[in-house]
Amino acid sequence: MKRFVTKRKQPSSLHYLCLKTEIKKGESKAFSISRDKGIKQDIAVFNIDDNFYAISNVCAHKGGPLSQGTLENSIVTCPWHGWKYNVFNGKSPHRGGDSVNSYKIHVIGNKLYLDLIPSQLRTTSYRPHKAYGELRDSVRNYLSHKDNDSIIQSDNKMHVLGISTTNTNDKIAPRKSTSEESLKFALDYAKNKLGADCYMIKLRNMKFRHCEGYYSKNAKACIFPCSISEMDKEDEMLEVYERVIIWSDVVLVSTPIRWGNASSLYYQMIQRMNCVQNQSVTNQQYLIRDKTAAFIITGGQDNVQHVAGEMLTFWSQLGFVFGKFPFAGWTRGWYAEDTENNYNRMMSDQGAAMRTDIKRTVTGAVKMSKLIRENRYDEQII
């Protein structure tokens, strides 16, 4: 009598992935599975001692690829911002963390099949610290009002923000700074002669970390507000972001010349502001709207034009517009080694031309800011 063997029918939720040998011990592989109605599942499969585990390949934080993360025992660390997940169940190993979906892998012969129905569903519990969340929400609200043609500044005054990047030490060995004194003069002029509301940030008095290169991991890993500010409650770049993006109409940046370049604090700040510029590249989100910028550059060396050129390039890429005479510069030349005399020379009659230039630069920035704000310049071209 002939015997008939009926093959066991596989569940319809199983999806073939690959051969077992395609994922070696300690390694992982990503799969993108297209389903009905355009639904796509991105899955990361991990081999731990020839046992196979699957979780979502999309980090619950900002979408980093978990299959490219570092695997230690059963914990995978996202390569973008360091969020961690247990590949056995998709759960975060620390309290308060989000989880991702996890899936069961079926090994049939030498083939791997994924059960498309999650065995554990994602849970959400993470909340950023208060200051970070408030800035994020404030910027969203600000941009929404801009897009809806609403008036943001209720006092109808021009808001002029001054950023001093000199690194002089106020406590141990205080000294006068030509760049900061020039910025004070500029803000006083903007307030008393042009009727602006003014505010100064001194970078040397702020605690903020250097850029840690998330953009180099992936353009989308450079998020706004900066992920460093998200992780570090003490990071004070949040104030710079808020003042530059929401509060100000005009930003005046002052810097000394250091070996032919801007100050080290200036570069520390603008590297952290890459997250502002990067939003226009990765998300078509333009954070700088209807704003102007101008610069004050002083020092005992030449190279004012070189420093100004770099600054103009960066701030224009952020989205700032420039009026007439967008920078004022003062230098005594390369061979002026008696740098202790810089400040006195600057404040003497020899600095009169510089003060005139500063007035012209500030006036140009404020007048241009009024024009572009009244005509909604940015909203017409974005």
C-alpha positions in Angstrom: 0.0 0.0 0.0 1.4 3.4 -1.0 1.7 5.8 2.0 1.1 9.5 1.4 3.0 12.1 3.5 1.3 15.4 3.9 3.6 18.3 4.3 3.0 20.6 7.2 1.7 23.9 6.0 3.7 26.8 7.2 1.8 29.7 8.8 1.0 32.5 6.4 2.8 34.9 8.7 6.2 33.3 8.1 8.6 35.1 5.7 11.7 33.5 4.3 14.8 35.6 5.1 18.0 33.7 4.2 20.2 30.7 4.8 21.6 30.2 8.4 25.1 30.4 7.0 24.6 34.0 5.8 24.6 35.4 9.3 27.8 34.3 11.2 28.1 34.1 15.0 28.2 37.5 16.7 27.0 39.2 13.5 23.8 40.7 12.3 21.9 41.4 9.0 19.2 43.9 8.0 16.1 43.0 6.0 13.5 45.2 4.5 10.2 43.4 4.0 7.4 44.8 1.9 3.9 43.7 2.7 0.4 44.4 1.5 -0.9 48.0 1.4 2.7 49.4 1.2 3.6 48.4 4.7 7.3 47.9 5.1 9.1 46.2 8.0 12.8 46.8 8.6 14.2 44.0 10.6 17.6 43.3 12.2 18.5 39.6 12.8 21.3 38.7 15.2 23.2 35.4 15.6 24.2 34.7 19.2 25.9 31.3 19.4 23.9 30.0 16.4 20.6 31.1 18.0 18.8 33.8 16.0 16.9 36.8 17.3 15.0 39.5 15.5 14.0 43.0 16.5 13.1 46.2 14.5 16.0 47.6 12.7 14.8 51.1 13.5 15.9 52.7 16.7 13.0 54.2 18.7 15.0 57.4 19.3 15.8 58.8 15.9 15.7 55.8 13.5 19.3 54.6 13.6 20.0 51.2 12.0 20.4 48.7 14.9 21.8 46.1 12.6 24.9 48.3 12.4 25.3 48.7 16.1 27.7 47.1 18.5 26.6 43.8 20.0 27.8 42.8 23.5 26.2 39.6 24.9 22.5 40.2 24.1 22.6 44.0 24.1 22.9 46.0 20.9 23.9 49.7 21.0 22.5 52.0 18.3 25.4 53.4 16.2 23.9 56.9 16.1 23.2 58.0 19.7 24.0 55.0 21.9 20.5 53.8 22.8 20.5 50.2 23.9 18.2 47.2 23.3 18.1 43.5 24.3 17.9 41.5 21.1 16.0 38.7 22.9 12.9 40.9 23.4 13.6 44.4 22.1 13.4 46.0 25.5 15.7 48.7 26.8 18.0 47.4 29.5 17.8 50.6 31.5 14.8 52.2 33.3 12.8 54.7 31.4 14.0 53.6 27.9 11.7 52.8 25.0 11.6 49.4 23.4 11.3 48.2 19.9 9.2 45.3 18.4 10.8 41.9 18.6 10.0 38.9 16.4 10.4 35.1 16.5 12.8 33.4 14.1 11.9 29.9 12.9 14.8 27.7 11.8 13.6 25.2 9.2 16.4 23.0 7.9 19.1 25.4 7.0 16.8 28.3 6.4 15.6 31.2 8.5 12.0 32.4 8.5 10.6 35.4 10.3 7.2 35.5 11.9 5.9 38.9 10.7 3.6 39.1 13.8 5.6 40.7 16.6 6.1 38.6 19.7 6.7 41.7 21.8 5.3 45.1 20.8 7.2 48.4 21.2 6.5 50.4 24.4 7.1 54.1 24.8 8.2 55.7 28.1 11.1 58.0 27.3 10.8 61.7 27.8 13.7 64.2 27.3 14.6 66.5 30.1 12.4 69.6 30.6 14.6 72.3 29.1 15.3 70.2 26.0 11.6 69.4 25.5 10.6 73.0 26.0 13.0 74.3 23.3 12.0 71.6 20.9 8.3 72.5 21.3 9.0 76.2 21.3 10.8 76.0 17.9 8.0 73.9 16.4 5.5 76.5 17.6 7.6 79.3 16.3 7.9 77.8 12.8 4.2 77.0 12.8 3.4 80.6 13.5 5.8 81.7 10.8 4.2 79.4 8.3 0.8 80.7 9.3 1.9 84.3 8.7 1.4 85.3 12.4 3.3 88.1 14.1 5.9 86.6 16.6 7.3 89.7 18.3 4.5 91.1 20.3 6.5 94.2 21.4 7.2 95.1 17.7 10.8 95.9 18.6 13.9 94.7 16.8 15.7 92.1 18.9 19.5 92.3 18.6 21.5 89.4 20.0 25.2 89.9 20.6 27.5 86.9 21.0 30.9 87.5 22.4 33.4 84.7 21.6 36.5 86.1 23.3 38.0 83.6 25.8 39.6 86.1 28.2 39.6 85.0 31.8 37.5 87.2 34.1 38.6 85.7 37.4 42.3 84.7 37.3 43.8 87.3 35.1 41.1 89.7 33.8 41.8 92.1 31.0 39.8 94.2 28.6 38.8 92.7 25.2 38.8 94.8 22.1 36.2 92.5 20.4 33.8 92.5 23.4 34.1 96.2 24.1 33.3 96.8 20.4 30.3 94.5 20.8 29.1 96.4 23.8 29.4 99.6 21.8 27.4 98.1 19.0 24.6 96.9 21.3 24.4 100.3 23.1 24.1 102.0 19.7 21.4 99.6 18.6 19.5 100.2 21.9 19.9 103.9 22.3 19.9 105.1 18.7 17.9 102.5 16.8 15.4 101.6 19.5 16.3 97.9 19.6 15.9 95.4 22.5 19.4 94.0 23.0 20.9 90.9 24.8 24.5 89.7 25.1 25.7 86.1 25.4 29.3 85.6 26.6 30.3 82.1 25.5 33.2 81.9 28.0 30.6 82.0 30.8 28.6 79.1 29.4 29.1 75.3 29.9 28.7 73.5 26.6 30.4 70.5 25.1 32.3 70.3 21.8 30.6 68.7 18.8 30.9 65.0 19.0 30.6 64.3 15.2 27.2 62.6 15.0 26.9 64.0 11.5 29.8 61.9 10.5 27.9 58.8 11.5 24.9 59.7 9.3 23.5 63.0 8.2 20.2 62.1 9.9 22.0 61.4 13.2 22.7 65.2 13.5 19.4 66.1 15.0 17.9 69.4 16.3 18.0 70.3 19.1 21.5 68.8 19.3 21.7 65.3 20.8 24.4 66.4 23.2 21.9 68.9 24.7 19.4 66.0 24.9 21.8 63.8 26.8 23.5 66.5 29.0 21.1 68.5 31.2 24.0 70.9 32.0 24.7 71.7 28.4 23.9 75.4 27.8 23.8 75.5 24.0 20.1 75.4 24.5 20.2 79.1 25.3 22.2 79.9 22.1 19.7 77.9 20.0 16.7 79.7 21.6 18.1 83.2 21.3 19.4 82.7 17.8 16.3 80.9 16.3 13.4 82.4 18.2 14.3 85.6 20.1 16.6 87.5 17.7 16.0 89.5 14.6 19.7 90.4 14.3 22.7 88.5 15.5 26.0 90.3 16.0 29.0 88.1 16.6 32.3 89.5 17.8 35.6 87.6 17.7 39.3 88.4 18.2 41.7 87.2 15.6 43.7 84.2 16.8 46.5 83.1 14.4 44.6 84.5 11.5 41.3 82.9 12.5 38.3 83.4 14.7 38.5 82.4 18.4 38.5 78.8 19.5 35.2 79.4 21.3 33.6 80.7 18.1 34.5 77.4 16.4 33.2 75.4 19.4 29.9 77.2 19.1 29.4 77.0 15.3 30.3 73.3 15.2 27.4 72.7 17.6 25.2 74.9 15.3 25.7 72.4 12.4 22.5 70.8 13.6 20.6 74.0 12.7 22.0 74.1 9.1 21.7 70.3 8.7 17.9 70.4 9.2 17.5 72.1 5.8 19.6 69.3 4.2 18.0 66.3 5.8 14.4 67.5 6.6 13.8 70.5 4.4 13.2 72.4 7.7 14.5 75.9 7.7 15.0 77.1 11.3 16.3 80.6 10.5 13.6 82.8 9.2 13.8 86.6 8.3 17.0 87.3 10.2 20.2 89.2 9.6 23.7 88.8 10.9 26.8 91.0 11.1 30.3 90.6 12.6 32.9 92.5 14.6 36.4 91.3 14.2 39.4 92.7 16.1 43.0 91.7 16.9 46.6 92.4 16.8 47.1 90.5 13.5 45.9 91.0 9.9 43.4 88.6 8.3 40.2 90.4 9.0 38.9 89.6 5.5 39.8 85.9 5.8 38.0 85.6 9.1 35.0 87.6 7.8 34.8 85.4 4.7 34.6 82.2 6.8 31.9 83.7 9.0 29.9 85.0 6.1 29.9 81.6 4.5 28.8 79.7 7.6 26.0 82.1 8.7 24.6 82.5 5.2 24.4 78.7 5.1 22.4 78.8 8.3 19.9 81.1 6.5 20.9 84.6 7.6 20.7 87.6 5.3 23.3 90.4 5.2 22.8 94.1 4.8 25.3 96.7 3.7 28.8 96.5 5.3 28.1 93.1 7.0 31.3 93.3 9.1 33.5 95.8 10.8 37.2 95.0 11.3 40.1 96.5 13.2 43.7 95.3 13.4 47.1 96.9 14.1 48.9 94.6 11.8 51.1 91.5 11.9 54.1 93.2 13.5 52.2 94.8 16.4 53.8 92.7 19.1 52.9 95.1 21.9 49.5 93.5 22.2 49.1 95.0 25.7 48.4 98.3 23.9 45.6 97.0 21.6 42.8 98.0 23.9 44.0 101.5 24.6 44.7 102.1 20.9 41.2 100.8 20.1 39.6 103.2 22.6 41.7 106.2 21.5 41.1 108.5 18.6 42.8 105.9 16.4 39.7 103.8 16.9 37.2 106.4 15.8 37.0 105.0 12.3 36.2 101.6 13.7 33.4 103.0 15.8 32.0 104.7 12.7 32.2 101.3 10.9 30.4 99.6 13.7 27.5 102.1 13.6 27.3 101.5 9.9 27.4 97.8 10.2 24.7 97.7 13.0 22.5 100.1 11.1 22.8 98.0 7.9 21.8 94.8 9.8 18.9 96.4 11.6 17.5 98.1 8.5 17.8 95.0 6.5 16.1 92.9 9.2 13.2 95.3 9.2 12.8 95.0 5.4 12.9 91.2 5.3 10.6 90.9 8.3 8.0 93.3 6.8 8.2 91.6 3.4 8.4 88.0 4.8 11.5 87.5 2.5 12.3 84.0 3.7 8.7 82.7 3.5 8.6 83.8 -0.1 11.6 81.7 -1.2 11.5 78.6 1.1 
